[in-house]
């Protein structure tokens, strides 16, 4: 079992509580009848301490992170569906932050973000102004993880439908029941601001009881 960052769950190097997917102590099997308790790490490991632990592999390897290299299930009972999830705000006063959310009822991996903004008053933007620069945006996971560590102009975080902003590496993983939270602050009044998440849904069997 892996966490949202692709790390094996229960690995002591990451200060995680032990699960049943991986022994936390060499030579000690972790089973439902013989759990090995874990605890919080006092200090997070440094970069130098995060190298691999053998098993026939070198401590480090080079891997491409762009364009996205998504981790998708190989389970024959799991299907994959591309879907767009959207959220937005409408006619919020300038410089007033508004929250918009996207609820995920199916495990999803976000691999691209697009956005746009238009005036609802029919006013044209100043010549040369990018619509994505009419608002600032911060993006968070409902578990408190800040996917953008601070709010920035929309053009630094989002792309357009013609040129989406691709989320490199493994993408951003949202499990079933989690929520994407957008903190949007319009810099111009009377705007409609839409944000779109391009996702891969991982759909497991919902009404199969015997996999034979």
Secondary structure, DSSP 4 states (H G I P E B T S, - for coil): -B-TTSPBTT-GGGTPPP-SSS-SSTT---BTTB-------SSPPPGGGGS---TTS-S------SS--------TT-EEEEEEEEEEEESPPTT-EEEEEEE-SS-EEEEEEEEEEEETT-PPPPTT--GGGGEEEEEEETTS-BSSSS-EEGGGT-B-SSSPEE--TT-EEE-TT-EEEEEEEESSSSEEEEEEEEEEEEE--SS-----
